[in-house]
Amino acid sequence: MTFNHNFYKTFPFWCGLVILSNLLLMSDCPVFGAFWWYHVICTLIGFIMILYSFVASSSE
C-alpha cells in the first residue's frame, strides 16, 4: 500500500522528467524547431510537476 500512498507524490515527478527529456530529444528535430511556444509550455508544465512533487513530499 506504500505505492498508493506515495503515488501522488512520485507520479508528477516522473511525468515532469519524461516531458523535459522529450523536449531535449525533440530540440534537434527541425519540425519542432518552429514550435518554440510548445517547448515553453511543456517546460513549464514539467517544472511545475517536479516542484509539486517536492512540495507534496516535504509537506508531511
C-alpha positions in Angstrom: 0.0 0.0 0.0 3.1 2.3 0.1 2.9 2.7 -3.6 -0.7 4.0 -3.5 0.3 6.4 -0.6 3.3 7.8 -2.5 1.8 7.7 -6.0 0.5 11.3 -6.0 4.0 12.5 -5.0 6.1 10.4 -7.4 3.8 10.5 -10.4 4.2 14.2 -11.2 7.9 14.0 -10.7 8.3 11.2 -13.3 5.9 13.0 -15.7 7.9 16.1 -15.4 11.1 14.2 -16.1 9.6 12.5 -19.2 8.3 15.8 -20.6 11.7 17.5 -20.1 13.6 14.6 -21.6 11.3 14.5 -24.6 11.9 18.2 -25.2 15.6 17.6 -25.1 15.3 14.9 -27.7 13.0 17.0 -29.9 15.2 20.1 -29.8 17.3 18.7 -32.6 14.3 18.0 -34.8 13.7 20.7 -37.4 10.0 20.0 -37.4 9.6 21.1 -33.8 12.0 23.9 -34.1 9.3 26.3 -35.2 7.0 25.4 -32.2 9.0 27.3 -29.7 5.9 28.1 -27.7 5.3 24.3 -27.4 8.7 23.9 -25.8 8.0 26.8 -23.4 4.6 25.4 -22.3 5.9 21.8 -21.9 8.9 23.0 -20.0 6.7 25.0 -17.6 4.4 22.0 -17.1 7.4 19.7 -16.4 8.9 22.1 -13.9 5.6 22.7 -12.2 5.0 18.9 -11.9 8.5 18.4 -10.4 8.1 21.3 -8.0 4.6 20.0 -7.0 6.1 16.5 -6.2 8.8 18.1 -4.0 6.2 20.3 -2.2 3.9 17.3 -1.6 6.8 15.2 -0.3 8.1 17.9 2.0 4.7 18.8 3.5 4.5 15.6 5.5 
